[in-house]
């Protein structure tokens, strides 16, 4: 007899002239546990009317995913922008990551964004901060910085 979980299968014949795989296939027909997942244990030495115990599950083996998890930080910057729906922070030049993270943190503060937008709007509208009002390179650099901060 063969015991599997709470079931006992009586009168299971073992042909010792056949390879063990044939016996495992017999057990597969009874239990639906695939032969490669079966463990057969016997108490004692010779097989003479003894009860065998089989261990194994008939459930399907969970397979590893074909592609492992991909973290956002591991994606190229173009794909990060697509997955987020927008770009945030600065382009990393290799040494600007700390400044980039600071800008992103500040970007998430609604009060700061509102105050900064209002201040830049005030500078642009009230003082007519346009291309025509610049007279030197310092004015042009200042204008570009103001526009970049707004953006």
Secondary structure, DSSP 4 states (H G I P E B T S, - for coil): -EEETTEEE-S----TTS-HHHHHHHHHHHH---GGG-EEEESSSS-SSPPEEEE---SPPPPPPSS----GGGS-HHHHHHHHSS--S----SS-HHHHHHHHHHHT-HHHHHHHHHHHHHHHHHTT-SGGG--SHHHHHHHHHHHHHH-
